Amino acid sequence: MLFYLVNLFLLSIVLAAFRRDRKKMLAVAVIWLGLLGALRGSGIGDDYFMYRMIFRSSHSVGWLSVGKLSIEPGYSILNKVVGIFSNNFQWVLAVCSFLAILGVAYFIKKYSKYPIISIWLYITIGMYQMNFTVMRQSIAISLILFAYRYAVERKPWKFVLMVLLATSFHYTAFVFGIVYFLVNKPILERHKIRDFSLLLLLTFCLPLFRKILEMVLSYTKYRIYIGGRTGEGDSLLFLYFVILLFVCIIGRSKRAEQVPGYSHLYLFCVLTCLTQSFALMIELINRVSLYFSIPMLLLLPNTIDRFDRNSKRIAGSALMVMALGYYIFVMLNPGNSTVMQYSFFFS
């Protein structure tokens, strides 16, 4: 796992060298992280062999039969297009890797005041490594991050088209549609007290909800989804609640208006905690949580603007150190199966 730590620090040093030029810095991040995903070796990612089988299946059927494959149509077509140029599955990994990181870079460029910290959080909280496993959803999340702009600018048709395109890569992406109706709404103090209290109550009631869910679904084909995440899932939920509490406290200050996109950050915090809570009961909902947790983490560095000039450096450093601790002791823990030993395909 030392490879991932070395990669993190080397990337940070290179990005710091380009900190005065935002576009070049993000271009370097896209190339660096895109190549890391593109050049990975066989078996890195839980679903590596499944995706390789999908590519071979799509490569061997005609265009009229692509839609009949048991996979989302957008991803099937992507595999078919790549297959026109090469029958090497490594090219699918490369295309998916770059598509996944492009939306993240675009979102950071448009909404983050501190791009290096946003990228740091994206990696250390484990979102980047998930691209190796959830390839279809990584592309869907990238498209969702592009769609967010149209929700903010109140352009419904463009927003709907982007969400539909994302859904063609992973069906769970449709849930992001709720953001259009919630974004840009003012956040009052009583709203924060209400939301935080309800989320805590939900968390305490999870065992009861799980029992009810088991009774309802135990005799259906959906029973396989009963049984949420433990271990890492608990750690994430605790982390997200800490972030939400921090954002609520920041919002009590008269200087909260200095935090760019504060209402959007708060919205994603609430939706992340809500979906992650249910993910402890139903594994599938963890996928839904990613559509809200990733933009939340990318926006979180904006809270540094709440502090005065002398304290900003301390606040930014503290945020990065805490995220690094999570990365080392949780994500890179030998018992964590979601992060696999890295190797290059040519080694």
N, C-alpha and C positions, 0 to 999 in steps of 0.2 A: 504493500500500500504506500510505500515511500514514494513511488512514482507520482502519485496524485498530489502529494504535498510539494514535491519539487516542481511539478508542473504549475501548481497554484502560485508559488512564489516567483518563478521565472516569468510567468505571464504578467503578474502584478508589476514586476520591475520594468518589463517592456512597455506596458500600458502607461506607467508613470512617466516614461520618457516622451510619450506623445500627449501628455495631459493638457497641453496648451492648444492642441488641435483635436477637437472632439470627434470630427468625422474620421480622421486618420486612426485615432485611438480605437474607435468602434470597428473600423475596417480590419485592424490588426486582430481584435478580439474574435471577429467572425472567421477570419482565415485560420487563426490558431486553434480555436475550439472546433471549427468545422473539420479541419484536417485531423485533429485528434480522434474525432468520431469516424472519419472516413477511412483511416489507416488501421483501425483496430482489428485484432486477429479473430480467428474463428472461435465461436462459443462465448464471446463477451456480450452479455445481455441474456436475460432469462429466456427470451423468445427468439433468440438468434436463429435456431434451426427451423422454427416454425416459419419465420419470415423468408428464409432461404427456400423452403418448400413452396411458399406462396409465389415467389418469383419464378421458380421453375414451372409451376403450374400455369401461371399467366403467360409465360414465354412459349409454352407448348400449345396454347389454344388460340383460336382465331378471335378477331375483334368482336364478333357478334356473341361470342361465348364468355367474354371477359366479365360481363355483368352477372353471370351465373356462378362465379366463384363465391365461396362463403366468406367474403371479406367486403369491407366498405368499397363502393365503386370508385371513389377518388383514388384510393391507394391501389386498387387493381389496375386502373388506367395508368397511373404513374409507373408501375412495374412493367406494364406492356410497352410504354414509350421507351423506358430504359432498355428493355429487351431488344428494341429495334437496332440499337447501336452496339450492344454487347450482351453476351450471355454470362458475363462475370458478375456474380452477386455483389462483389465489392463496390461496384458502381452504384448499386441501390443504396448501400450504406453511405456512400459519399453524398449522393443527392439528398437523402433524408437528413443527414447530419447538417448540411448547410441550410436546408429549408427550415429545420428546427431552430437554428440559432439566428436566422435573419429577423424573425419577428421579435425576438428578445432584444436584439440590437436596435431595431427601429423604435421599440417602446422606450428603451433607455434613452435614446437620442432625443426623443420628443418630450419625455416627462420626468426624467431623473436629473436632479441638480448635481449629483455626484456619481458619475458613470462607473468609476473604478470600484466604489463601494457596492454599487448595484451588482456588478459582475462578480465581485467577491462573495456576496450573499447568495447569488444564483448558484455558484459552485459549492460553497461550504455547507449550505443547507441541504444539498444533495439533489437539487433540481436538474443540474446539468447531467449527472451520471444516469438519471432516469431516461435520458434520450437514448441510451444504449439498449434499453429494454422496451420501452413503450414508444416505438418508432412512429406508429400511426398517430398516436395521440400527441406526440411531440410536434408533428406538423400541424395538427388541429389547434394546439395551443398557440403556435406561431401565428396562424391565421387569425385566431381570436385576438391576439395582441395588436394586430393590424386593425381589426374591426373595432377595437375600443375607441379609437379616434372618432369614428362615425357616431358612436353613442354620445360622446361628449359634445360633438358638434351638431347633434340632433339631425342626422341624415339617415332616416329610417330605412330607405331602400338599399343604400350601400351597406348599412349595418346588417340587414337581413341577408343580403347576398353573400357577405363574408362569413356569416355564421353558418349558412347553408353549405358553403364551400368547405368550411371546417368540419361540418357534420358528415360530409362525404368521405372524410378520412377517419373520423371516429364519431360514432353516433351520440356519445355523451356530450358533444360540444353544443348541442342545442340548448343546454341549461344556461349557457352564457346569455341567452336572450333576455333573461330577467334583469340583467344589468341596465338595459336601455330604459327601463321604467323606474329604476332606483337612482341612477347617476344624476349628479347636479342638484340633488335635493339638499336643502340646508340641514345641518346636524345641530340640534338643540341639546342642552345639557340633560334634559329629562329623557331624551331619546337614548343617550349613552347609558344612563342609569337603568333604564328599562331593558335595553338590549343585553347589557352585561349580566343583569340579574336573571333574565330568561335563559341565557346561555349556560350559566352556572346551574340553574335548576334542571335544565335538560341533561347536563352531564351527570348529575346525581341520580336522575331517573333512568339512565341508560339501561341498567340491569332489568328494570321492569319492562321497558320497551322491547328489549331483546327477547324476554320470555313471551311477550305477546306476538312478536314477529315469528318466533319459532313455532308457535301454535298455529298461526295463519298459514305459513309457508311450508310446514313440515311435510305435507302430503302433495306438494306441487313440484314441478321441475326446477323452481327457483330456490329450492332449499340449499342448493350448492353454494349460494351466495351468503348464507347465514354464517356468521363467524367473521368478525372484523379483524383489524390489525391489532396486535399487541406488541409490546416492546418498543420498536421504533414508532409505531402509531401513537402510543401513549406519550412518548417523548415529544413528538411533533405537536400533539394537542396541547400539552403543557407549554411548549414554546410559543404556540400561537396565542394562547390566553395571556401569556406574559406580554407579548407584543400588543395585543388589544388593550390591556390595562395601561401600558405605556402610552399608547396613542390617545386613550381617554384622558390620561393625566396631562399630556401635552395640550390637549384641546381645552383644558380648563384655564389655561393662561390667556391673558389678553393679547399675547404675541402669537397665538395659534394661527392667525391669518397669515403669518409670515411663512408658514409651511406650505409650499406649493402643492396643490391638489389634496389638501387635508381631507376634505369630504370624501374623495375617491378612495384614499388610503383607508379611512375608517370603514367605508362600505365593504371593501375587500377583506378587511380584518374580520368583520362580523360574518360575512358569507363563508370565509375560510374556517372559522371556529365552528360554525353551524354544520357545515358539511363534514369536517374532520371528526366531529362528535359522532355523527351517524356512521362514519367509516369504521368506527370501533365495533359496530354491530354488523355492517354489511361491507365486505371488502370492495365491492364494485364502486361504492360511493367515494372511496379514496381517489378514484380517477376523476370524479366530479370536482373534488376539492382542489385539484391542481389548476383548474381554470381561474380560481380566485387567489390561491396562495402565491402563485408565481408573480402576478402583477403587484400583490401586496408587498412581497419582498423587494421587488424592483423599485417601488415607491418609498419604502421605509427610510432610505438615507435622506430623503427630503426633510425629515424631522430635525436634522442637524441645524437647519436654518432657524429653529426655535431658540437656539442658544446665542449668546453674544459672541462677538468676534474672537475673543480670547478662549472661549470654551468650545468652539466648534471643532478644533483639532482634537481636543480631549474626547469629545462625544463621538467623533468619527472613529478614532482609534479604539475606544471602548467597544463600539459596535462590532468592529472587525475582529477584535480579540475574542469577544464572546462567541461570535460565529465560528471562528477558528477552533475554539474549544469544542463546540458542538461537532465540528467536522472530524476532529481527531478522536474524540472519545465516544461518539455515537456512530457517525457515518463510516469511519474507517476502522471501527472496532472489528476484530477478526470474527466475531459472532454475527456480524451484519452481512447477510447473504445478498443484499441488494447492490453491493459494490464488489466487483470482481477484479482479480489481479489483471493488470493491463498488459497486453502484448501487441506488437505490430503484426500485421498479416504476412509480412515478408520475412519475419524472424523464425 
